[in-house]
Structure formats: C-alpha cells, structure tokens
C-alpha cells in the first residue's frame, strides 16, 4: 500500500532534478500526479517514464509566473482526476548577483518565479482543496530563506515563501488545508552550479560546510516532501522542515 494512495498531486518544476524525483516518488507511492514545467521535452520524458513504470502522471506546460497556466494546470487535475489533494510548489530559479549588481529586471524575474509562483499556485489550488475537504501544500523554500547564504534576490524570494507558508497555514487551517515549507541545504543538482565561474569549486566549498560530509540528493528532499504531503503529517502545519546535513546547525 502506497503512502499517497487515492490522492491527486500537482507539482511545479517537475521536468528535472528535485521536481522530477518528487513526481516519480509520488507516483510510486500511489498518487496520481499532474506536473508542470517550461521544459516541455524533459517533462514529457518524465511522464513517459512514470507511465512505463505503471504510475499515473500527466504533464502540462506550466510557467509558474503566468496565472492562466496555473488555472489550466489545476483545471487539468480536476478534469483528469476529479480532485486535488496535494500541491507542491517546487519550481525555482537562482540568479547570482550582489545587491548593487542586481537589476530591477533580475529582481523581478526571481521574485516572479520563486515567490509569485507560490502565491498563484496556492491561490488556485485552495478552492479545489476546500471543495474536497482539505489538502496539503508543500512549498520549497531554502536555508537561504533563513540565513544569509546565497544571492540577495534568491534569499529574499525564499524568505517570502517561508512566511507566506505560515500565513497560508493559519488562514486555511479551518479548511483542513495544511501548509508547510521545506528548506534544503546544498543539493547536488544543476542549480548549485549555475552562475559560478568555477562551479565545481563552489560545490566543494559548500560541501566543506556540511557536517554530514556530503551534498544532499534529490531523493533526500523528495522523501521530506512525501512526508509532509501524506497523512502521516496530519498534525503538522505552518512548520519548517530543514534538510541540510547540519549546515545551519553550526
């Protein structure tokens, strides 16, 4: 018996990396998954892999900064699976620049994906979850939303996700909708290397700060998301799950 049997999930940023791991794990645990991304070819490949393994998955094009895309994604979940129990706001980008180097355009780009995308996904999922009697929203923030490590725009966007999660949790507890945030540390994905002159050196520098002595994996995060999405976390809302190998415990 799967931990998500009978549930329908919507996951953003599901075409690669952490999001793809979440899609595949959710499907293995019995969920029917709608997932979106702007990387259509990669997304369709993940969809094909899940279906070949016997899972239920439907890929949709989803630019999380576009409200009409969110309407269509949520609508697909309802049309294909007749409900929505879980939303994972996973999509995110990083742009590495100091405060003075950050243009308004760059700031707005990061905020649009990382913060506004979470707001829009939540806004459009809430009525469907309420109609179904409740649900679970899992927002992917970062340890950069808690401490000053990373690029300023990225940090600010992830801090916004952290607090928006708590607002959502308190405002919609009455609807039996839970909302929690996950705060990954250094994870071995493409994102940790993007925007660095020497990506491998940066990865090694981050690795040196992790007490457990390794970078995190996408599955480390996916299993945390699975817990918060499942009924095992029925009394958990407004909480922060840090998955960082001890990085911020120092």
N, C-alpha and C positions, 0 to 999 in steps of 0.2 A: 504493500500500500504506500503510495507516494505522499509526501508531506503537503502537497498542494492539490490533491485530488479534488476534482469538481470546481476548481477555481479558474477564473479567467484573468490573465495579467496583460498589462500594456507596459512595454519597456521602451524608453527612448535611447537613442545611441546604441542600437543593438547589432550593428553590422560588423563590428570588430572588437578586439580587446576585451575589456571588462564587460561591456554590454552583451557581446556575443556569448561570453561564458555564462552570464545570467540567463539569457534566452535558453541555452542548451540545458542548463541545470534545472530551470523551472519546468521545461518540457519533460525531462527525465523524472521529475517529482510529481508529474500528473497534471500540471497546469496546461491549459490551452492558452497560447501566447500570441498576442499581436505585438509586433515590434516595428520600430521605425528608425530611419536614419536618412541622411542625404547621400550616402554611399550606396546607390541602388544595386549595382552589380554585386558588391560584397554582401549586401543584405539578402538578396535573392539566393546567394550561395548558402548562407546560414539557414535560410528557410528550407532549402533542398536537403541540407544535411540533417536537420531536425526531422523532417518528414521521412527521410530514408531510414532513420533510426526508430521510426514508429511513433514519433511525437506529433503534436498538433501545433503548427505555427503558421502565422500569416504575416508577411512583410508588407509594409506600407511606406511610401515616401513621407518623411516627416522632418521638416525644418522646424525645430522647436521654437524659433522666434516668430513663426508665422501662425497666427491664430486659426486661420482656415485649415491649415494642415492638422492642427490639434482636433478641430471639430471632426474632420474626416477620420482621423485615427480612432478617436473614441467611438464615432459612428460605426466604424468597421467592427470594433469589438462587439457592439450591440447587435449589429446586423448579422455577423457570422456566428457569434457565440451567445447572444441574447443577454449578456450581463457584463459587469466589470467589477472584479473584487480587489485587484491589486494594481497599483500604479508605481512604477519605478522610474523616477526622474534621474536618468543616468547620463544623458548627453552633456558633454562639457568640452571646452577648449581652453588653451593657455596661450598667452602672448607675452613674451618675456621682454619687459622694458621697465626702466626705473620710472618714478613718478614724473620727473621732468621730461623723460623721453616718451611718455605715454601721450599720444594724441587723443583728442576727443573722439575721433573715429574709432581708434583702437579700444578705448574705454567702453564705448557704446557697443562695439562688437562683442566684447567679452561679457558684458552685462546682459546683452540680448539673449545669448545662448545659455549662460550659466545661471542667471537669476530670473530673467523674464520668462525663459523657457520653463522653469519650475513652476512659476506662478500660473502660466497658461495651462500647463498640463493638469495642475491641481484644480484650477477653476472649472475646467470642462469635465474632469472625472468626478468631481464631488456630487453633482446631481444624479448621476447614474449609480454611484455607490449608495447614496442615500436611498434611492428607489429600491435597491436590492437588499437594504437592511444593514449596510455597513461595508467596511473595507479597510485596506491597509495601504498607506502611501509611504514609500521609502525614497528619501531624497539623498543623492550622493553629494555630500559636501567634501571636505578635505581637512586634514590637520592645518592646512593653510587658512581655513576659516576660524581657527582657534589661536594660532600663534603666527608670528611674523616671519614665516619662511615661504619664499616664493615671490612671484611677481605681484606688484600692488593691485592691479586690476583684478587679477585672479583671486587674490586674497579677499578683496572686498566683495567680490561676487559670491565666494563660498561662505563668507561671514553672513551675507544676506540670506543664503539658503539655510544656514544654521538657525537663524532667528525666525525666518518665515515658517520653518518646520514647527517650531513651538507654538506660533500663533495658530497655525492650522490645527495642531493637536488640541489646543484648548477650545478653539471655536467650534470644532466639529466632534468633540467627544460625545456630545448629546446625540449625534447621528450614528454613533458606534463606528466612527471612522478614525482609525489610528494613524498617526504620522510621526515618523522617526527619521533621524539623519545618520548617515554613515560617514566616517571621517578617515579615509585611507591615508596612510603614510606613503613612503616611496614604493611604488608598484612597478614591476617590470613590464611596462608597456611602452608603446611608441611615444606617448605623451611625456614621459620622464626625460626623453632625449631631445624632444622638439625644441628648436630655438637656441640651442647651445653651440658655441664654436667647437667644443670638443665634447660631444655627447657621452662618450664612454667615460671620460674623466669625471664628468658631472655625476654620472651614475655611481661611480666608485666613491666619490666624495659623499654622496647621500648614504651609500651603503655603510661607510665608516661610522655613521651616526646612529645606526640601528643596533640596539643591544642584542637582538636575536641573531645578528650576523648575516642576514640575507635580505634581499629585496622581497617585497610581498609579491604574490602571484594573483592573477585574475580570479582564480578559484578561492583564494583567501577572502576576497571581497564578496564573491558571489554567494558563498555559504553564509556570510553575515546578512546579506540581503534576503536570502531564503528564510533565515530565522525570523527576521522582522516581518516578512510578508506572511508567514504562516500563523496558524492558530496557537502555536507554541508561545508566541509573544502577545497573547490576548490581553495581558495587563501591562503592556509596555507602550507608552505613547509620550511624545514630547522629549524623547531620550536621544542621547548621542552615543553611538557605538564607534569607538576608536579602534581601528585595525591598522596598527603602525609598527609592530615589532618592538614597541617600547620607546619609540622616538621621542615623544613628548613627555614621557615619564621622568626624564633626566633633569 
